[in-house]
Amino acid sequence: MDVESLYSLELVVDKLYIPHTVCRFPAIAFRLLDFPTILIEHVESDLASKIKYKISRDPYYEVPEQFQDLKDKHGNFLVKKGKSCLFKISTKSLKAHLTNTPLYVMILDSFEKVPKLLGNSTLPLDEVMGEITEDIKNMGHTVPSVHGDKGLFKIFSLMGKEIGYIVMGFRLLSLGPGLIPHIPDSAIAKRASEHNVISVKPTEEHVFREPKPVTPGVQAEKELLSTHEMGSMTEPEKQDALMQTVDMCDKQIHVALSVPENEKEKVNKEKMSYTISTQTDRKRDVE
């Protein structure tokens, strides 16, 4: 069961009916798990470009909500087309995924440059996968197993309202692991998880060692020495204002003290009297 096997999903759309929805060039997209989307277009790209060119030549032509030439008399888009997709996965993994995840069907309008999503539907594949699993248990991986179904499936808008239906059939084939080496790798669909591989480098392990015990006196002395070294090693321009030191030895320091106004007047009078007395003493000495 864990051996990787080759599988094929075949889808055939018979007709599409969405009467009250604007849809000029209908297209049906299928999404199985995270494999690439399968797109079936009702109008081929060459024909679509010709129709758009004719419409552009007539400025007075009003584009209808749906082209009647693309529908039958009952209002159905007769698609009558199908596609298939090859992928490889283990049977056990595929059964586990399809038990919880259906096949998603999306209805698009590809008239505009950017397709518009109109509605969706789901196709459960758990019963089909269960039948294939039973065949593998009874006959082994080497014997191909094919199971499918056909029917009418309702289409719901993005708001959950029923807008129409699609008639289609699907088949799931288990081809076993023997064909994988004989098929080119480019022909097998890759999962999105296989493309988005992120390489993670192992991180380096850091060993944290416990600090050696130091006595309180030695520890304080080391802290003082380290602080002094930091202040002496850094340049004055790069030092912090709190860490800057100024050498004050052998330098004159002028200190200005603030004196009250009354004291200032007394000091000035004393200076004046002192200068007058010194001048008279000098005159006497000269005489």
C-alpha positions in Angstrom: 0.0 0.0 0.0 2.9 2.4 0.7 4.4 1.9 -2.8 4.2 5.0 -5.0 1.8 4.2 -7.9 0.8 5.9 -11.1 -2.7 7.2 -11.3 -4.8 8.8 -14.0 -7.8 11.1 -13.6 -10.1 11.4 -16.6 -12.8 14.1 -16.8 -15.5 14.5 -19.5 -18.0 17.4 -19.6 -21.2 16.8 -21.5 -23.1 20.0 -20.9 -23.4 23.0 -18.7 -26.6 24.9 -17.7 -26.5 28.3 -16.0 -29.4 30.3 -17.4 -29.5 33.4 -15.3 -25.8 34.1 -15.0 -23.7 36.3 -17.2 -21.4 33.8 -18.9 -20.2 34.4 -22.5 -17.2 31.9 -22.8 -17.8 29.2 -20.2 -14.8 27.2 -19.0 -14.6 24.4 -16.3 -11.6 24.0 -14.0 -10.9 20.9 -11.9 -8.7 20.8 -8.9 -7.6 17.6 -7.3 -5.8 18.1 -4.0 -2.7 20.2 -4.7 -2.1 18.9 -8.2 -2.2 21.4 -11.2 -5.6 22.6 -12.2 -7.2 21.0 -15.3 -9.0 23.5 -17.5 -11.6 22.6 -20.2 -12.7 25.5 -22.4 -16.0 25.5 -24.3 -14.6 28.0 -26.8 -11.1 27.5 -28.1 -8.6 30.4 -27.9 -8.5 30.9 -31.7 -12.3 31.1 -32.0 -12.6 33.3 -29.0 -10.1 35.8 -30.5 -12.0 35.9 -33.8 -15.3 36.6 -32.0 -13.8 39.4 -29.9 -12.3 40.9 -33.0 -15.7 41.0 -34.8 -17.3 42.6 -31.8 -14.6 45.3 -31.5 -15.2 46.3 -35.2 -18.9 47.2 -34.4 -19.0 50.0 -31.7 -22.8 49.8 -31.6 -23.0 46.1 -30.9 -24.2 45.2 -27.4 -22.5 42.1 -26.0 -25.2 39.7 -24.7 -25.1 38.0 -21.4 -24.8 34.6 -23.2 -24.1 33.9 -26.9 -27.1 31.9 -28.2 -24.9 30.4 -31.0 -22.9 28.5 -28.3 -26.0 26.9 -26.8 -28.7 24.3 -27.9 -32.4 24.9 -28.0 -32.8 24.1 -24.3 -30.2 26.7 -23.2 -27.4 24.2 -22.5 -23.7 24.8 -23.4 -22.8 21.6 -25.2 -19.2 21.3 -24.2 -18.6 17.6 -25.2 -14.9 17.7 -24.2 -12.6 16.0 -21.7 -9.1 15.9 -20.4 -6.9 13.5 -18.3 -4.0 14.0 -15.9 -1.3 11.6 -14.8 0.1 11.8 -11.3 2.0 9.5 -8.9 1.3 9.0 -5.2 1.0 6.1 -2.8 -2.4 4.4 -2.5 -2.5 4.8 1.3 -1.8 8.6 1.0 -4.3 9.1 -1.8 -7.1 7.2 0.1 -6.4 9.3 3.2 -6.6 12.6 1.3 -9.7 11.7 -0.7 -11.6 10.6 2.4 -11.6 14.3 3.5 -11.1 16.3 0.3 -13.4 16.1 -2.8 -12.6 17.0 -6.4 -13.4 20.8 -6.8 -15.2 22.0 -9.9 -15.1 25.7 -10.8 -17.2 27.4 -13.4 -15.4 30.4 -15.1 -16.2 33.0 -17.7 -13.1 33.5 -19.9 -14.5 36.3 -22.0 -12.5 39.0 -20.2 -8.8 39.0 -20.1 -8.9 37.9 -16.4 -11.4 35.0 -16.1 -14.2 35.5 -13.6 -15.3 32.8 -11.1 -19.1 32.2 -11.3 -19.7 29.2 -9.3 -18.4 25.9 -8.0 -19.3 22.3 -7.2 -17.7 19.3 -5.5 -17.3 15.7 -6.6 -16.6 13.2 -3.8 -14.1 10.5 -4.8 -14.0 8.6 -1.6 -16.3 5.7 -2.8 -14.3 5.4 -6.1 -11.0 5.3 -4.2 -12.5 2.7 -1.8 -13.3 0.4 -4.7 -9.8 0.8 -6.1 -8.3 0.0 -2.7 -10.3 -3.2 -2.5 -9.1 -4.2 -6.0 -5.4 -3.6 -5.0 -5.9 -5.8 -1.9 -7.4 -8.6 -3.9 -5.2 -8.5 -7.0 -2.1 -6.5 -6.1 -0.6 -3.3 -7.6 0.4 -4.9 -10.9 -3.2 -5.3 -12.1 -4.8 -2.0 -13.2 -8.0 -0.9 -11.6 -10.6 1.6 -13.0 -13.7 3.0 -11.4 -15.8 6.1 -12.0 -19.2 7.7 -12.2 -21.4 10.0 -14.3 -24.2 12.3 -13.3 -25.7 15.7 -12.9 -24.0 17.9 -10.3 -25.5 21.2 -9.0 -23.5 24.5 -9.3 -23.6 27.0 -6.5 -22.7 30.7 -6.6 -20.1 32.3 -4.3 -23.0 33.2 -2.0 -24.2 29.6 -1.8 -27.2 30.0 -4.2 -28.0 27.3 -6.8 -27.4 28.8 -10.3 -27.4 25.7 -12.5 -26.0 22.3 -13.1 -23.3 20.4 -15.0 -23.5 16.9 -16.5 -20.2 15.2 -16.6 -18.4 11.9 -16.0 -15.1 11.0 -14.3 -12.8 8.0 -14.0 -9.9 7.2 -11.7 -7.4 4.7 -12.9 -4.7 2.9 -10.8 -1.9 1.8 -13.2 0.5 0.5 -10.6 4.2 1.3 -10.0 5.6 -0.6 -13.0 4.9 2.2 -15.6 6.5 5.0 -13.8 10.1 4.4 -15.1 8.7 4.3 -18.7 6.9 7.6 -18.7 8.8 11.0 -19.0 8.9 13.0 -15.8 7.5 16.0 -17.6 4.3 14.1 -18.4 3.5 13.4 -14.8 1.8 16.2 -12.8 3.8 17.5 -9.8 2.2 18.5 -6.5 2.6 22.0 -5.3 4.4 20.8 -2.2 7.1 19.3 -4.5 7.8 22.7 -6.1 7.9 24.7 -2.9 10.7 23.0 -1.1 12.5 25.1 1.5 16.0 24.1 2.6 16.6 24.7 6.2 20.2 24.8 7.5 20.8 23.4 10.9 21.5 26.0 13.5 24.8 25.9 15.4 24.6 24.7 18.9 25.9 27.2 21.5 27.3 25.7 24.7 26.6 27.9 27.7 29.1 27.4 30.5 28.5 28.3 34.1 30.7 31.2 35.4 33.4 30.4 37.8 32.7 31.4 41.4 34.6 34.6 42.5 35.0 36.0 46.0 33.1 39.3 46.6 36.3 41.4 47.2 38.1 40.2 44.1 34.9 40.7 42.1 34.5 44.3 43.2 38.2 45.0 42.4 37.8 43.5 38.9 34.7 45.7 38.3 36.6 48.9 39.3 39.5 47.9 37.1 37.3 47.2 34.1 35.5 50.5 34.5 38.8 52.4 34.7 40.1 50.6 31.6 36.9 51.4 29.7 37.2 55.1 30.5 40.9 55.3 29.5 40.6 53.2 26.3 37.7 55.1 24.8 38.4 58.4 22.9 37.1 61.6 24.4 34.8 62.2 21.4 33.1 58.8 21.8 32.8 58.8 25.6 29.6 59.1 27.4 29.0 62.4 29.2 28.8 60.5 32.5 32.0 58.6 31.9 34.2 61.6 30.8 37.1 62.5 33.2 39.1 65.8 33.2 42.7 66.0 34.6 42.5 68.9 37.2 46.1 68.7 38.5 48.4 71.8 38.2 45.7 74.0 36.7 44.3 77.3 37.9 40.6 77.2 38.7 38.5 80.4 38.7 35.4 80.1 40.8 32.7 82.7 40.7 30.6 83.0 43.9 27.2 84.7 44.1 27.1 87.6 46.7 23.9 89.4 47.9 23.5 93.1 46.8 24.0 94.5 50.3 27.2 92.7 50.7 28.4 93.8 47.3 27.9 97.5 48.3 29.9 97.0 51.5 32.7 95.4 49.6 32.7 98.2 47.1 32.8 100.9 49.8 35.7 99.1 51.5 37.6 98.9 48.3 37.1 102.7 47.6 38.2 103.7 51.1 41.2 101.4 50.8 42.3 102.9 47.5 41.9 106.5 48.8 43.9 105.9 51.8 46.7 104.3 49.8 46.7 107.3 47.4 47.2 109.8 50.3 49.9 107.7 51.8 51.8 107.8 48.5 51.4 111.6 48.3 52.9 112.0 51.8 55.8 109.8 50.9 56.5 111.9 47.8 56.5 115.1 49.7 
